[in-house]
Amino acid sequence: AKAAGATAKPASPWPVRLMNVRWLIRFTPLMLSPPPKWIDPKSALGQAGGLCSGRAAFIFPRPMPIKTLKQKMAGGREVRVMAISAFPSPKLIEVAGKFGDLDGVWIDQEHSGLPNQELELLLLACRAAGLDAFARVAPTDYATVMRPMEGGASGIMMAQVRSVAEVEQAVRWMKYHPVGERGMFLGNFEAEFGSKPAPEHVADCNRDRWTVIQIETAEAVECVEGIAAVEGVDCLFVGPSDLSNNLGKPGNPMDPHVLGAIERIAAAAKANGKPWGALSRTEEFALKCRELGCQLFSIAGDLDYINRGIAATKSAFPNFFS
């Protein structure tokens, strides 16, 4: 027991953890004595984010982890994304990340001539801007589905599917053995450029890469319950332009017939414990989707922002535009 009147020794402020340090800072012997000892970032201490103790400092670069759209929706969150299609520019992604109040972007390789080399630059820009990203492809072949993941896309959205069999094949292309048939390659961002052990890489990819299936054809609506039940399908996505057109109501996603199909899609997702998303041209449609349980909202694309910006500029200068 402590003697009466004894004063407790104040707790030392050390160690102090430094979390999410982006830059490597080197201290000279004149700044710190004794000089700091550098620690291995792969060690348990390194993974904690750095440590200062006594008069020594340990600071090293650590990438800021980006919480994926899949992770956010699994936690019940609603997410907002921007479509990149007409103007695939790293600079535009940088601006969107700074001012867009977005959770991520999706990059369109279905309706654009975007090659994989340029896609990788866009994905680099997404990581720099702190935005998660997935790519939309027409799942015509193995390489088309697989390559965006090697470039750093967290997931793939499959367009124009019409059957459960197509979805099952696309999932196999996305997953490594024993789940699927994807080929192994470790020299990319996804595998930390060869520094991640192969077993860890396989386990991480099979768990974390996510598969989004667009429901935008009448055939897909008719088998949406089966699509949603496929193991490896993580999210459904309503493409209202194609869906309304394929149901005979082009450009009118608020038509009762189209809304009935969307209600069926929402019910299939809910029954299988999976989120769903939609591209929304109007707030009216977005609010209707939210009412039906939608979590992923694509409320604008690159061209939308440009057109709205032009319209807003004309409104701000009415005396200069007739």
C-alpha positions in Angstrom: 0.0 0.0 0.0 1.2 3.5 -0.7 2.1 5.8 2.2 -0.4 8.5 3.1 0.1 11.6 1.1 2.2 9.8 -1.6 1.8 11.3 -5.0 1.3 8.9 -7.9 4.0 9.1 -10.6 2.5 10.7 -13.7 2.1 8.4 -16.6 4.7 8.7 -19.3 3.5 10.2 -22.5 5.5 7.6 -24.3 5.0 5.5 -26.4 3.0 7.6 -28.8 1.7 5.9 -31.9 1.7 7.8 -35.2 -1.1 6.5 -37.3 -1.5 7.0 -41.1 1.8 8.7 -41.7 2.1 9.3 -45.5 5.7 10.5 -45.7 9.1 9.3 -44.5 10.7 11.8 -42.3 14.4 11.4 -41.5 15.9 12.8 -38.3 19.5 13.7 -38.1 21.7 12.9 -35.0 21.6 16.5 -34.1 17.8 16.3 -33.9 17.6 13.1 -31.9 20.2 11.5 -29.6 20.6 8.6 -29.8 19.8 8.4 -33.5 16.5 6.6 -34.4 16.4 3.0 -35.2 14.3 2.2 -38.2 11.9 -0.6 -37.9 10.5 -3.0 -40.5 7.1 -1.8 -41.7 6.1 -5.5 -42.2 6.6 -6.2 -38.5 3.9 -6.2 -35.9 5.1 -2.8 -34.7 5.3 -1.5 -38.2 1.8 -2.6 -39.0 0.6 -0.6 -35.9 1.6 2.6 -37.7 4.9 3.7 -36.1 6.2 4.4 -32.6 8.0 7.1 -30.7 9.7 6.1 -27.5 12.0 8.2 -25.3 14.1 10.3 -27.5 14.0 8.0 -30.5 11.5 8.3 -33.3 10.3 5.7 -35.8 8.4 7.1 -38.7 7.8 5.3 -42.0 5.5 5.6 -45.0 2.2 3.8 -44.6 -0.5 3.9 -47.3 -3.8 5.3 -46.2 -6.2 2.4 -46.5 -9.3 3.0 -48.6 -12.5 1.5 -47.3 -14.1 -0.2 -50.2 -17.7 0.2 -51.3 -18.3 -3.4 -50.5 -17.1 -2.9 -47.0 -19.3 0.2 -46.5 -22.4 -1.4 -47.8 -21.8 -4.5 -45.7 -21.9 -2.1 -42.7 -25.3 -0.8 -43.8 -24.1 2.4 -45.3 -25.5 4.2 -48.3 -22.8 5.1 -50.9 -22.5 7.6 -53.7 -20.4 7.0 -56.8 -19.6 8.8 -60.0 -19.5 7.3 -63.5 -16.3 7.8 -65.6 -17.1 7.2 -69.3 -17.0 10.1 -71.7 -14.1 12.0 -70.2 -11.7 9.4 -68.6 -9.2 11.8 -67.0 -7.0 11.4 -63.9 -7.4 15.1 -63.3 -11.2 14.8 -63.3 -10.9 12.0 -60.7 -8.6 14.1 -58.6 -11.2 17.0 -58.6 -14.0 14.6 -57.9 -12.1 13.2 -54.9 -11.5 16.6 -53.5 -14.9 18.2 -54.1 -17.4 15.5 -55.0 -18.2 14.1 -51.6 -18.1 10.7 -53.1 -17.3 7.2 -51.9 -16.0 6.0 -55.2 -16.2 5.9 -58.9 -17.0 3.3 -61.5 -15.1 3.3 -64.8 -17.0 2.3 -67.9 -15.3 -0.1 -70.4 -18.5 -1.1 -71.9 -19.4 2.1 -73.8 -15.9 3.6 -74.1 -12.8 2.7 -76.0 -10.7 2.9 -72.8 -7.8 0.5 -73.0 -6.4 -1.3 -69.9 -3.2 0.8 -69.9 -5.3 4.0 -69.5 -7.6 2.3 -67.0 -4.6 1.6 -64.8 -3.8 5.4 -64.8 -7.3 6.2 -63.7 -7.1 3.6 -60.9 -3.9 5.2 -59.8 -5.7 8.5 -59.6 -8.5 6.9 -57.6 -6.1 5.6 -55.0 -4.4 9.0 -54.8 -7.8 10.7 -54.3 -8.9 8.2 -51.7 -11.7 6.8 -53.9 -12.6 3.2 -54.3 -13.2 2.1 -57.9 -14.8 -0.6 -59.9 -15.0 -1.2 -63.6 -17.9 -2.0 -65.8 -17.3 -4.5 -68.6 -19.3 -6.6 -71.0 -18.3 -10.0 -69.7 -17.5 -11.5 -73.1 -14.3 -13.3 -72.2 -11.9 -14.1 -69.4 -9.3 -11.4 -70.0 -11.9 -8.6 -70.1 -13.3 -9.5 -66.7 -9.9 -10.3 -65.0 -7.6 -7.5 -66.2 -9.2 -4.5 -64.3 -8.7 -6.3 -61.0 -5.0 -6.6 -61.8 -4.9 -2.9 -62.4 -6.3 -2.2 -58.9 -10.1 -2.2 -59.4 -11.8 -3.5 -56.2 -14.6 -5.0 -58.2 -16.2 -5.7 -61.6 -19.7 -4.8 -62.8 -21.0 -7.1 -65.5 -23.2 -5.5 -68.1 -25.9 -7.1 -70.4 -26.1 -10.5 -68.7 -29.2 -12.6 -69.6 -28.8 -15.8 -67.7 -27.7 -17.5 -64.5 -25.1 -19.5 -66.5 -23.5 -16.2 -67.7 -23.2 -14.9 -64.2 -21.7 -18.2 -62.9 -19.1 -18.1 -65.6 -18.2 -14.5 -64.9 -17.7 -15.3 -61.2 -15.4 -18.2 -62.0 -13.3 -15.8 -64.1 -13.0 -13.4 -61.1 -12.0 -16.0 -58.5 -8.9 -18.1 -57.9 -9.0 -21.8 -57.4 -10.7 -23.5 -55.6 -13.6 -21.1 -56.1 -12.9 -20.2 -59.7 -10.4 -20.4 -62.6 -8.6 -17.1 -62.6 -4.9 -17.2 -63.6 -2.2 -16.3 -61.1 -0.1 -13.1 -61.5 1.7 -11.4 -58.6 3.4 -8.5 -60.3 0.8 -5.8 -59.9 -0.8 -3.5 -57.3 -3.4 -6.1 -56.3 -0.6 -8.4 -55.2 1.6 -5.6 -53.8 4.0 -6.1 -56.7 5.2 -9.5 -55.7 5.7 -8.7 -52.0 2.5 -10.5 -50.8 2.8 -14.3 -50.4 0.7 -16.1 -53.0 -1.6 -17.9 -50.4 -2.4 -14.6 -48.8 -3.0 -12.9 -52.2 -5.4 -15.7 -53.2 -7.4 -15.6 -50.0 -7.6 -11.8 -50.0 -8.8 -11.6 -53.6 -11.4 -14.4 -53.3 -12.7 -12.6 -50.2 -12.4 -8.9 -51.2 -12.9 -8.5 -54.9 -16.6 -8.0 -55.5 -18.9 -8.9 -58.3 -21.7 -6.5 -59.4 -24.3 -7.8 -61.8 -26.3 -5.3 -63.9 -30.0 -6.2 -64.2 -31.0 -4.4 -67.4 -32.6 -6.9 -69.7 -36.0 -8.6 -69.6 -34.2 -12.0 -69.5 -32.2 -11.0 -66.4 -35.3 -9.8 -64.6 -37.0 -13.1 -65.3 -34.1 -15.0 -63.6 -33.0 -12.3 -61.1 -33.8 -14.6 -58.1 -31.4 -17.2 -59.5 -28.7 -14.5 -60.2 -28.9 -13.0 -56.8 -28.5 -16.5 -55.2 -25.2 -17.2 -57.1 -22.3 -17.6 -54.7 -19.8 -14.9 -55.4 -22.4 -12.3 -56.6 -22.1 -9.4 -54.1 -24.4 -6.7 -55.5 -27.1 -6.2 -58.1 -27.3 -2.9 -60.1 -30.2 -1.5 -62.0 -29.4 0.1 -65.4 -32.6 2.1 -65.9 -31.9 3.2 -69.5 -31.5 -0.3 -70.9 -34.0 -1.8 -68.5 -36.8 0.7 -69.5 -35.9 0.3 -73.2 -35.9 -3.5 -73.0 -39.3 -3.4 -71.2 -40.8 -1.2 -74.0 -40.7 2.0 -72.0 -37.5 3.7 -73.3 -36.3 6.6 -71.1 -39.1 6.2 -68.6 -37.8 4.3 -65.5 -40.7 5.6 -63.4 -43.2 3.7 -65.6 -45.2 1.3 -63.4 -44.1 -1.7 -65.5 -40.4 -0.7 -65.1 -40.9 0.0 -61.4 -42.5 -3.4 -61.0 -39.3 -5.0 -62.4 -37.1 -2.9 -60.0 -39.2 -4.0 -57.1 -38.6 -7.6 -58.1 -34.8 -6.9 -58.3 -34.9 -5.3 -54.9 -36.8 -8.2 -53.4 -34.3 -10.7 -54.9 -31.4 -8.8 -53.4 -33.0 -8.6 -50.0 -33.9 -12.3 -50.0 -30.3 -13.2 -50.5 -28.8 -10.6 -48.1 -27.1 -8.6 -50.8 -27.1 -4.9 -51.5 -28.2 -3.3 -54.8 -27.6 -0.1 -56.6 -28.9 2.0 -59.4 -27.9 4.7 -61.9 -30.2 7.7 -61.2 -30.8 10.5 -63.6 -33.3 12.3 -61.4 -33.7 12.7 -57.7 -37.3 11.4 -58.0 -36.0 8.1 -59.3 -33.2 8.0 -56.7 -35.6 8.5 -53.9 -37.9 5.8 -55.2 -34.9 3.4 -55.3 -34.0 4.4 -51.7 -37.5 3.6 -50.7 -37.0 0.1 -52.1 -33.8 -0.4 -50.1 -31.1 0.8 -52.6 -27.7 1.4 -51.1 -25.4 2.3 -54.0 -26.3 5.5 -55.9 -24.7 6.5 -59.1 -26.2 10.0 -59.4 -24.0 11.6 -61.9 -21.4 10.8 -64.5 -18.5 12.9 -65.9 -20.6 14.3 -68.7 -23.5 15.1 -66.3 -21.2 17.3 -64.2 -19.9 19.1 -67.3 -23.3 19.7 -68.8 -24.7 20.9 -65.4 -21.7 23.1 -65.0 -22.3 24.7 -68.4 -25.9 25.2 -67.6 -25.1 26.8 -64.2 -22.5 29.1 -65.8 -25.1 30.3 -68.3 -27.6 30.9 -65.4 -24.9 32.9 -63.5 -24.3 35.1 -66.6 -27.8 35.6 -68.0 -26.9 38.9 -69.7 -24.2 37.2 -71.8 -26.2 34.2 -73.0 -29.4 34.7 -74.9 
